[in-house]
Amino acid sequence: MPSDTMLGIALECIARGWHVFPCWPRSKKPMTKNGWHDATNDEAAIRAWWTRTPDANVAIACKPSQLCVVDIDYGLDGEFSLEVLLKGLELGQTYAVRTGRRPDFGVQLYYAGQMPDVGAWEIGECSGQIKSQGGYVMAAGCIHPDSGETYALLWDRPVDALPDVIRNLKPKAAPKDDGEPITENRNVRLTSIAGKLRNAGLSAEALEVALLQVNADRCQPPLEEDEVRQIAKHAAQWEIPEQAPVPILGTSPKPISNWRELFHSKEDALNAPPVTFLIDGFLQREGVTAIAAPVRERKSLIALNVVHALLTGEKLFGHFNVVQQPERVLYLCPEVSLGPFTDRVKKIGLIDYVGRTFFYRTLSSEGQISLACPELREALPGSVVVLDTAIRFLEGDENSSEHVRAFADRIFALLRDGAESVMLLHHSPKGNGDTMTLETAMRGSGDMGAFLASCWGTRLQDPDRPYESASFLSNLKQRDFQSKDFDVTCAADCRLTIVGDPETRAAVLQRRTGNRANKDGMDDAARAIVIAHPMMPIRKLQEFLAQQNIRRGTTWISRCRASKQLEAGGQVTIG
């Protein structure tokens, strides 16, 4: 049986030759900077970690521990079934741990050896995952973050050699992604989508954001966000397939005879075009405009409203005049499937424009498209190009100045080859609270904001009521024109309408911290329920509160319970 302390569990693991590292208490989130790459079997380092945080969960890194852990999620209803399964597959009996998920009976089988990770496999009625050359598992005795249950040691037996039936497992084939709601095999389907996103070159952070969006939009019901993050983290470790280099659009510069030809002439200056707009005061011609916001805060809806205004000639948000309509709009959206995107196209009233002046690609389209694609170049003259989101088209690291500058060159090549304007949708970094500046809106290197003509930052005024809330918009880079902050509201047809007149109505971004406590007046009732059920798992408590029409997050519930324990003289550490 595992020790009754987390330090004892960690020491038992290294005694078996395994490498461990700490995760936050009651969590699978690593406490160390580099996650499982920081795992060690050095006793002094381990004692130091768990002296600082005694309740930290113990994670076992598979690769340095030379382990292959087979995680079986379904098809088992108890230990007897597990024995029958292992006998039928001629797997023998090895060290086994029951996972903390409840009421499911999941088990992790430990084998000695290494093999490529398998994100989703299936044998008979059983399916699961394999972690070996990447990732980690929670040790027996740890606490599951959702259920609050313990990872229980089933069989304390020697670790068997990796059997051939496991070594030869192939990933379960995922069904073709048709863009429809995902109601079955959600983990498998998201793993498949994560693979496509990774192959397209997404960074780990961008992949997580995109997969969380797919989960929220399509999975019915959505998976727990921690599970989605684990899928994204696993996929981010896969190697990105090499692609043949594609030349950057545009012609090579002509040879120069003297240094003056490097610069604009006085004639160039006298004939320089004035600043002009497609949508007056909102979308500039011959420039790059960004719409920046955290995930799930209406970036795409705002972009579709811009597209609607450009194609119909109607005022944007019922306020901003369309002064020049483009010949076409090219909308590249490799983060959303055909079904959900088209549903919005229909609701907003653009379906009749598709194939005539409105052209879009989604995650469901075959293959990948580069901004340097020669066929795309043919469609550029007279067009507005929308990239949803920008990170999907950046080759390399968004935090690298060199990579972002190369990305900017690609964007400007679109303009040089005839695009009227380019609009980028970009995710804001996490945890900026109430601040909204160009730096806090545009995630990644500062060069991301440097090449923009303007940047519209947006936030929901009340993120707890995403369908009813107004959206706040502010031009965070007023380089060529001045703008007033304003609010827009959203109707069932996805049309956004401005609230009042920005010239006479001052819109202010509502605070997200400091004034949201006890917003529904039910804190005392919620606290009383939490205190009255000290042994109920966090997720069950959340569901029970919802049945009483009290909605609280798991973090609020955890802190409420911890606060009560501290009042009683207990020791609690919250990550």
N, C-alpha and C positions, 0 to 999 in steps of 0.2 A: 504494500500500500504506500502511496506517496506520503511525504512528510506533511505535517499540519502547518508548516510555514512555507511561504514562497521561496525564501532563501534555501530551506531544506530541499524543496523540489528542484531548485536550480542545481544544487550540489549533487543531488542524486543523478541528475541528467549528465553532468560532466563525468561522474564516476562511471557511467556507461560509455563514455567516449564521445558524447554529443556536445555540440557547440550551442550556446544559448545567449539570449539577450532579453532585456526587459521590455514589456509593453505596459501601457498605462493601466492602472487598476481597473478591473472589470472591463477590459477593452482588448482589441486585437491591434491597436494602433501602436507602432513602435515608439519608444521613448528616445531612442538613439537617432542621431542625425541620418545615418545611412542604412537604417533598418537592419535586415538580416545580414548585411555585409559587415556589420560591427559585432556579429556573434563571436564568442570566444569560449574556450574551456579553461581560461586562466582563473584560478580560484580567487586571487586577490581582487581582480577586476569585478568578479561576480559579487563578492562580499561588499565591495564598495557600492555597486549599483543598488543592491537590495537593503543596504544599511540606510541609504538615502530615501528609498521608497520601499518599505517592507511589504506593501500590498501589491506591488507590481506583478502582473501576470508574467509567466515564464514562457518564452517562445523558443522553439527548437529550430535552428536553421538547417534545412535538409542537406544542402550541398556540402558544406564543410563537415557535417556529421556523417557523410557517406550513407545517407538514408534514402530510401524510396518509400513514401507514405501513401498508401492507397486509401482514399477517402470515399466511403460508400454511403450515399445519402438516402437511398430509397430501397424498397423491397424487403426490408427486414423488420420484424416485429419483436425481436428479442434475441437473447444469446443462443437459444436452440436453433433458430433460423440461421444464425451466423455459422454455427458448427456445420449445419447441413450444407450451406453454400460452400464453405471451404473444402469440405469433403468431396462434394460433387465436382469442384473445379480442380481437385488434387493440389490444393494450395498448402495443405498442412496447417499447423497452428503456430502462431507467432505472437509477439507482443502486440496487444490490442487495447485501444482506448475508446470508450464511448464518448462521443462529442457532447457538448452542452446544449445542443438544440433540443427543444421539447415542443410538442409531444413526440416528434420524430425520433426514431431509433437510428442514429447514424453512428458509424464506427470508423476508426482509422487503424489500418493494419501497417505495422512497421516491418520493412525488409531491409537487409543490408545490400547495398549496391546502388548504382546510378543508372538513370535512363532519362530520355527527354520527358519533360512535363507533358501531360495530356490533360487538356482543359475539360473535356467531357467524354466519357466512355460509357459503354453499355455492354453487359453480359446478361443474357436472359432478361429477368425482370429487375436486375440491379444496375445502377448507374452511379457515376461519381466522378472524381478527379484524381489525378496523380501529381504529387509534388515531390520533386527529386533534385533537379539541377537548379531550381530557383524557388524562392518562397520559403515559407515556414509553417509550422503547426504549433498549436498550443499544447503544453505539457499536461499530463494527468494531474489533476488538482487545481487547475486554473478555473476561473469563473467566466462563463459565457456572457458577453456584453448585453445580449437581448433577453435571454431567459433568466439570467441570474443563477443558473444551475452550474454544477461542477463537471468538468471533464473527468469522467470516472475511469479508473484502471479496470479493464475487463479481465485480461489475461497477463499476468506478470511472468512471461515466458521468454526464453532466449529469442533474439531477433533472427529469423530465418534468412537464408540467402534468397535473393530475388528470383522467384520462379519464372520459367519461360512464359507461362500463360499471362503473366502481368507484363513482362518485357515486350511481348508481342501485341499488346493491346493497341488498338487504333482509335483515334478520336471518333466519337459518334457523329455521323453525318447530320448537319443541321439542315432543316428545310429551307428551300429558296425563300429569300426575304421578299415578301410581296407588299410590304408597307402596311399590312393590316394589324389590328391589335394583337398582342402576344398574350395568349391565355394559357398555353401549355408549354412545358419545357423552357420556362423563362430563362433559367440559368444558361442552358445550352444555346438558346437563340441570342442572348446578349453576348455570350462568348464568341459566337460567329461574327456578330456585328463588330465586336471589339477587334477581332482579327483584321477585318476590312479597314477599320479606322487606323490600326497600327501600320498596316501595309501601305496606307496612304501617306505615312510619315508623321503622324501626330506624336507630339511629346507626351510624356506620362501625365502631366497635369491637364493638357488639352483633351487627352483621351478620357480621363476621368470625368471631366465636365460634359463631354459629348455623350458618354454612356449614361450618365445620370439623367440627361435630358431625354434620351431614348426610353429609359426606364419610366420616367414620369409621364411621357406622352403616350406610350404604347402598351406597357405591361399592365395587365388587368388580373389581379391587383399588382401594384408595383412591388418589386423585391425590396428588402431592407437596404438602405443606402450603404451600409457597411459591406454587405454582400456584393453590391455593384462595384464598390471601390476595390474590393479584392479581385474581382474579375478584371477590372481596368488595370490594376497593379500587375497582375499576372501577365496580361497581354502586352503591357509596356516593356516586358523583359524579352519579348520575341525580337529577333533580328528583322530589320526592315529590308525587304528585297531590293537588290541593286537595280536601278533603272538607267537606261541609256541616257547619256546627257543630251539635252535639247538646247540648241542655240537660242540665245535671248533674242526676242523680236527686235526689229529695227535694222537699219543699214549701218555698215561700218563707217566710222568718221573718215572724211576725205583728208588727204595729206595737206599740211599747211606749209606755206612758203615763208611766213614770218610770224613773230609772236603776236602781233595785233589781231591776227585771225582767230586767236583763242577767245576773243571778247566780242561782245555786241558793239555794233557801230552806232554812231549818232542817228543814222537813218533807221536802224532797227528800233532805237528808243522812240523816235518820233512817230513811228508806225506801230508801236506796241498796242495790242488790243486792250480795251478797258476790262475791268472785272465785270463779268456777266453771269447770269443765273439761268438755270432751268426752272427752278422754283424760287421765286424772289425771297431773299432773306433766309433761305434754308439750304438749298442744294446748288452749289457753285459749278459753273462750267469750267472745263479744263483744269479740274482740281480733284483732290481726293478727300471725301467726306467720310468720317467714321461715326458709327452709332455704338456706344460703349455702355455696358451694363453688366451686372452679375448675371449668372445663369437664371433662366426662367423669369426675366423681368421685361418682356415684351420687345426685345430688339427686333425679332423677326416680324412681329406685327407692325411695328413702326416702319420697317423697310417695305412691307407689302402695301402699307398706306401710301408711301412715297411712290411705289410702282403704280398704284391705282391712279394717283393724281397725274403722273407723267403720261399714262396711256389714255386716260379719259379727258384730261384737261380740266378736271374739277379741282377746286381749291384743296390744298393739303390741309387736313384737320379742319376744313371749312374756313380757313383763314389765309394761308399763304398762296399767292397767285402763281399759277403755272405760266411762265412767260415764253417758254420754248419747249415743245414736245420732241423727244428723240424719235428716231426712226424705229427703234426697237429697244427692249430691255432684255438683257442676258443675265439671268439669275442662277448662280452656281451655289447649290446648297447640299454638299455631301455629308451633312450631319443629320438629315431628316429623310425618311423614306417617302416614296411616291404617294402613298395613301394619305398620311397626315398632312403633307404639304398641299396636295390637291384639294383636300377638304377645306383648307383655308382659302385657297384660290377661288373655290366655288362660293364660299360664304361672302367673300368680299366683292364678288361680282366681276371676276377677271377671266372666267373660263372661256368666254367667247373671243378673248384676245390671244389665247394660247395657239401657237403655230402661225400667227399673223404678225403681231408686234410684241408678243411676250413668249420668251423661250426660257425654259428652265431645266436643269439637271439636278437629280437628287441622289441619295445613297443607293437607290434601286437601279440607277443607270449602270450599264455594263462598263467595266474598266474605269480608269482614272483619267482625268483631264488636267493638263498642265496649262498654265497661263501663257506658255510659249508655243502652244499647239498651233500649227499652221492653219488648220481648219477654223479655229477660233478667230484667228487674225482676219479671215475673210468677213466675219460678221461684225467686226469692231466699228467700222466707219458709221457715224451717226448714232451709236448705241450708248446706253448707260449700263455699266457692268456692276452687278451686286455680288459680293463675296460673303457668303453666310456659312461659316465664319472665316475671318482672315487667316487664322492659324492653320487652317487646312491647306493653305496654298503657300505657306512659308516652309522652305526646305532648310531644315536645320533647327537651331535652338532659338526660341523667341527672346531669350535673355542675352543672346550674343549680338553685339553691335554689328559685327561683320555680316552675320546672316540676315539681320534685319535690313541692313543697307542694300544687300543683294535683292531682298524681297521688294524694297522700295524701287529699285531699278526696274524690276519686272512690272510693277504697277505703273510706273511712268511710261514704260514701253507701250502699255495699253493705250494711254493717252496719245502718245506720239503716232500710233498706228490708227488713230481715228476715233477712239472712244470720246464721247462728249463729257463723260464724268465717270468716276469710279466711287462706289460706296462700299465701305468695309464694315462688317459687323465684328465686334471684338469683345471678348470677355474681360470684365474687370477682375482684379485680384480679390481674394477673399479677405474679409475682416477689416474693411475700411470704415465701418460704422457709419457716421453721419457725414463724412467728408466726401466731397466730389470736386476733384481738380483733374487737370489733364493727366497728371502723374498717377493719381489713384484710380483713374478710369481706364487707362490703357496699360494692360498687363504686359510685362516683359521689359525689354530694353527701352531706355528713354528715346531711342531712335524711332520707336513705333509712333510716337506722337509728333516727332519732329517733321516728318514729310507730309503731314496732313494740311489741307487748306482750312478745315474746320472739324470739330469733334463734338457731336451731341451726346452728352452724358445723360442717362435716364435711370430712374429708380421708381419702383412702386412706392406710393405714399404710405400704403398700409399693406406690407407683405403678408400679414395674417389673413387678408381678404383679397387674394390675387385677382379674382374675377370682378369684384366690385370696386376695387381701388382705382383712383386716378394715377396717372403716370406723370412724374415731374421730368421736364426736359430743360437742359441748360447747355448753351454753346460754350464749351470749355476752351476753345481756341478761336478767339475773335480776331483773326489776322487781317481779313479784308473787309469785314462788315460787322456792325454791332447787332447784338441780339438781346432780347429780354427773356428771362426765364418764364416758363408757362407750364400749365397742367393740361393733360388731355384725358378724356374718359373713353372707355371702350364699350361698344354695343355688341349685341349678339351676332351681328354680321361682320364683326372684326373691324368695323370702321371706327376710327378714333376722331374725337371732336374736341376742339380747344375749349377750355373753360374761360369765359370772359375774353377780354382784350388785353394782351400783354402790355400795351401802352398805359393802361389805366389800372390793371389788376396785378399786383405784385405776388408772384408765386414763390413759395418758400419750401424747400425740402424739409419734410417732417423728420423729426429726430427718431432714430431707431433705438437709441439707448437712453436710459435715464428717465423716460416718461411712459414706458410701456408696462411697468409693473402693475399687476392686478387690474388689467385693462377691462376685464369683464366683471370685476367685483367678486370673483369666485375664489380668490386665493385662500381665504380662511377655510372654505368648505373643502377645497382640494387638499389643503394641508392636513385637515382632520382625517380625510380618507387615507392619505398616505401613512400617517402615524398609526392609524387603526389597523393597518395591514403590513406589519414590518417584514413578513416573510414572503409576501407576494412578489414575483418577478416584476421588473420594471415595465416590460411590455404589457404584461397582464394588467398592471395598475393603470397604464395609459388607456387600455381598452375599457377598463371598468369606469374610469373617470369619464370617458367619452359617452358611455351609456347613461351617465348622469348629466349629459350635456355640458361637461366641463372639459375643455381641450387644453392639455398641457403636454409639452415636449418631454422626452426622456431625460434631457439634461436638467430641466426644472425639477422633475420628480426625484432624480438622483441627489441633487443639492438639497432639496427639502428633507429627504431621508437622512442625508449626512448631517445636516444642521441639527436634527433632532437627536442623533446619536452623540454629537458633540456636547449638546446640552446635558445629556445623561452621563457624560464623562468618558465616552468611548473615543477611540482613535480612528479617524477616517481620512483617507487620502483620495482625492478626486483628481483624475487627469483631465 
